[in-house]
Amino acid sequence: MKSDLRIAVVGGSITGPVTALLLLRGGFDHVTVYEQMPPTRQSGGGLISLEHSSLDILDRLGVDQGELVTYPSERLVQMSVRNRVPDRAVTRVYPGRHTTWTQLHHALTSRLPDGTVHTGHRVVGLSEDCGFPLLHFAAGQNACADLVVFADGRASLGRRILDPDRRLRYAGYVAHRGMAPPHAPQQYDFLRLEPCPGAQLNIAPVPGGLDWTFYLNATSSRYAQYFGADPDQRPFVVPDQVSDLARVDIDAHAQALLPVQYAAIVQATTIRMAVPVADIDVPGQMVWPVGDGHAVLLGDALAPVRPHTARGANNGIEQAAGLCAVLHQHRKYGADLGGALHGWQRRHLPTAQAAVRLGPAIGAKLGLGTAANHLVGVA
């Protein structure tokens, strides 16, 4: 038994800091987080949906909902739209709460001890040295560990190294995103507008305004016209990559499809981003041996899911908690590390596989994606 495991966590967005915090609180002293972005460029997505299981894990880490949840409504209002007029509304209860990347990231990283997170460390490779995993960084440094936890997101280098045959595939539609200034009357609930197959607007209140995501089908060539590169070359679109053509087209779709007040919210948004929605083959494993050590994939690094599943952050947080539980059994009671990790994989892999399969099924029902083949035109 090795009780003082050296654990390297790759990725400093959400799943990585959650993992590190769980490990440190669980008595592991040699935990280091490597994040490729420098601290001045740390940024992330907008709205994050957290189920009660994830909220409970955060609560046990001392992250109270009052710190994360500005608008505690559980109501999800789903509204059909006909000729730009709200038609039928159905209200459901979401089993959790909504937060933002900024709130959650700050809550986690502010609790990590100084020196835990090493920013500006871009991992470029993984090898074996003296029987253990060795990380290689772009600047030439190396770091040895007993366990490498890849939590480096949907464009994961860890996945490309450990599971290279599973590659992202553009699903045929784009999540256009923005945060608009506050609008009257004040909105408190999560609202979903469905004007026609192939288009959907999600909008929710966040600190400082309204977070919106406008899903629209687009061919790969149209995506390249919008954002200057194909979806596989540009898996994230930052504000300065959003072209005038993209802005004009999205505004035109909002004007043609959405009720006046919601079209105005989209059009009033100056800073915008986008993400091409992607699919991936279901994962077959989460754990890989590297000499006498191991490497694992967590969250989006393991299996990015379509945003409609609302499982991205939840998968990562739940997997991280499960990982820390089996590592605790190894550290305290001498459980075989390889056996413990494979038991963790057996518990969490089916949930990840199910979420990957769920995304295309939801998209097809909404007319979103290549399989649905609904291209919404505007005059």
Long-range contacts (C-beta under 8 A, 24 or more apart in sequence): 1-330, 1-331, 1-334, 2-146, 2-337, 3-331, 4-29, 4-30, 5-30, 5-146, 5-147, 5-327, 5-330, 5-331, 6-30, 6-144, 6-145, 6-146, 6-147, 7-31, 7-32, 7-145, 7-146, 7-147, 7-148, 7-149, 8-32, 8-34, 8-133, 8-135, 8-143, 8-145, 8-147, 8-148, 8-149, 9-33, 9-34, 9-149, 9-151, 10-34, 10-123, 10-135, 10-148, 10-149, 10-150, 10-151, 10-152, 10-157, 10-158, 11-35, 11-150, 11-151, 11-152, 11-153, 11-156, 11-301, 12-37, 12-42, 12-109, 12-117, 12-119, 13-44, 13-101, 13-105, 13-151, 13-153, 14-44, 14-48, 14-101, 14-104, 14-105, 14-108, 14-299, 14-313, 14-316, 14-317, 15-151, 15-298, 15-299, 15-300, 15-301, 15-313, 15-316, 15-317, 15-319, 15-320, 16-149, 16-151, 16-152, 17-105, 17-108, 17-109, 17-112, 17-117, 18-57, 18-58, 18-61, 18-108, 18-316, 18-317, 18-320, 19-149, 19-151, 19-298, 19-320, 19-323, 19-324, 20-112, 20-116, 20-117, 21-61, 21-108, 21-111, 21-112, 22-57, 22-61, 22-320, 22-321, 22-323, 22-324, 23-324, 23-327, 24-112, 24-113, 24-116, 25-61, 26-324, 26-327, 26-328, 26-331, 27-328, 27-331, 27-332, 28-327, 28-331, 31-116, 32-116, 32-118, 32-143, 33-112, 33-116, 33-117, 33-118, 34-118, 34-121, 34-123, 34-135, 34-137, 34-143, 35-117, 35-118, 35-119, 35-120, 35-121, 36-120, 36-121, 36-122, 36-123, 36-152, 37-119, 37-120, 38-119, 38-120, 39-119, 39-120, 42-105, 42-119, 43-238, 44-101, 44-102, 44-105, 45-101, 45-177, 45-275, 46-100, 46-101, 46-177, 46-179, 46-206, 46-211, 46-213, 47-98, 47-99, 47-100, 47-202, 47-204, 47-206, 47-211, 47-213, 48-98, 48-99, 48-100, 48-101, 48-104, 48-313, 49-94, 49-96, 49-97, 49-98, 49-310, 49-313, 49-314, 50-96, 50-97, 50-98, 50-99, 50-104, 50-313, 50-314, 50-317, 51-95, 51-96, 51-310, 51-314, 52-95, 52-96, 53-314, 53-317, 53-318, 54-96, 54-313, 54-314, 54-317, 54-318, 55-96, 55-97, 57-317, 57-318, 57-320, 57-321, 58-107, 58-317, 61-111, 62-111, 63-107, 63-108, 63-111, 65-97, 67-103, 67-107, 68-97, 68-99, 68-103, 68-104, 68-107, 69-97, 69-98, 69-99, 70-99, 70-103, 70-205, 70-206, 70-207, 71-98, 71-188, 71-204, 71-205, 71-206, 72-97, 73-188, 73-189, 73-190, 75-188, 75-189, 75-190, 76-189, 76-190, 76-192, 77-189, 77-190, 77-191, 77-192, 78-192, 78-194, 79-191, 79-192, 79-193, 79-194, 80-194, 80-195, 81-193, 81-194, 81-195, 81-196, 81-257, 81-258, 81-259, 82-195, 84-195, 84-256, 84-257, 84-258, 84-259, 84-260, 84-263, 85-259, 86-193, 86-259, 94-190, 98-190, 98-204, 100-206, 100-207, 100-211, 103-207, 104-313, 123-152, 123-157, 123-158, 124-157, 125-161, 126-158, 126-161, 126-162, 126-290, 126-295, 128-290, 128-291, 129-291, 130-291, 131-291, 131-292, 131-293, 132-290, 132-291, 132-292, 132-293, 133-290, 133-291, 133-293, 133-294, 133-295, 145-293, 146-293, 146-294, 147-293, 147-294, 147-295, 147-296, 147-327, 147-337, 148-290, 148-293, 148-294, 148-295, 148-296, 149-295, 149-296, 149-298, 149-323, 150-295, 150-296, 150-297, 150-298, 150-301, 151-298, 151-299, 151-301, 151-316, 151-320, 152-301, 153-299, 153-300, 153-301, 153-304, 154-235, 154-278, 154-300, 154-301, 154-304, 155-235, 155-236, 156-297, 156-300, 156-301, 156-302, 158-295, 158-297, 158-301, 159-297, 159-301, 159-302, 162-288, 162-295, 162-297, 163-283, 163-284, 163-285, 163-297, 165-281, 166-280, 166-281, 166-283, 167-280, 168-232, 168-235, 168-278, 168-279, 168-280, 168-304, 169-278, 169-279, 169-280, 170-220, 170-223, 170-230, 170-231, 170-232, 170-276, 170-277, 170-278, 170-370, 171-276, 171-277, 171-278, 171-279, 171-306, 171-359, 171-360, 171-363, 171-368, 171-369, 171-370, 172-217, 172-218, 172-219, 172-277, 172-368, 172-369, 172-370, 172-371, 172-372, 172-373, 173-198, 173-215, 173-216, 173-217, 173-218, 173-276, 173-277, 173-363, 173-368, 173-369, 174-215, 174-216, 174-217, 174-218, 174-223, 174-226, 174-274, 174-275, 174-276, 174-277, 175-213, 175-214, 175-215, 175-274, 175-275, 175-276, 175-277, 175-307, 176-213, 176-214, 176-215, 176-216, 176-246, 176-250, 176-272, 176-274, 177-211, 177-212, 177-213, 177-214, 177-272, 177-273, 177-274, 177-275, 178-211, 178-212, 178-266, 178-269, 178-271, 178-272, 178-273, 179-206, 179-208, 179-209, 179-210, 179-211, 179-212, 179-269, 179-271, 180-209, 180-210, 180-212, 180-265, 180-266, 180-268, 180-269, 181-208, 181-209, 181-210, 181-268, 182-208, 182-209, 182-210, 183-210, 183-261, 183-264, 183-265, 183-268, 193-258, 193-259, 193-262, 194-366, 195-257, 195-258, 196-257, 196-367, 196-374, 196-376, 197-366, 197-367, 197-368, 197-372, 197-374, 198-366, 198-367, 198-368, 198-372, 198-374, 198-375, 198-376, 199-253, 199-257, 199-367, 199-376, 200-366, 200-368, 201-254, 201-258, 201-262, 201-266, 203-262, 203-265, 210-265, 212-265, 212-266, 212-269, 213-307, 214-250, 214-253, 214-254, 214-266, 215-277, 215-366, 215-368, 216-250, 216-253, 216-376, 217-367, 217-368, 217-369, 217-372, 217-373, 217-374, 217-375, 217-376, 218-375, 219-375, 223-276, 226-274, 227-274, 231-276, 231-278, 234-276, 235-275, 235-276, 235-278, 236-273, 236-275, 237-273, 237-274, 237-275, 237-276, 238-273, 239-271, 239-272, 239-273, 242-272, 242-273, 242-274, 246-272, 246-274, 247-272, 249-378, 252-378, 253-376, 253-378, 255-378, 256-378, 256-379, 257-376, 257-378, 275-307, 277-306, 277-307, 277-363, 277-368, 277-369, 278-304, 278-306, 279-306, 279-356, 279-359, 279-360, 280-304, 280-356, 281-356, 282-352, 282-353, 282-356, 282-357, 283-349, 283-352, 283-353, 283-356, 284-349, 285-345, 285-349, 286-319, 286-344, 286-345, 286-348, 286-349, 286-352, 287-338, 287-341, 287-342, 287-344, 287-345, 289-338, 294-337, 294-338, 294-341, 296-323, 296-341, 298-323, 302-352, 303-352, 303-353, 303-355, 303-356, 305-355, 305-356, 305-358, 305-359, 306-358, 306-359, 306-360, 306-362, 306-363, 308-359, 308-362, 308-363, 308-366, 308-368, 309-355, 309-358, 309-359, 309-362, 311-355, 311-358, 315-351, 315-352, 315-355, 318-348, 318-351, 319-344, 319-348, 319-352, 322-347, 322-348
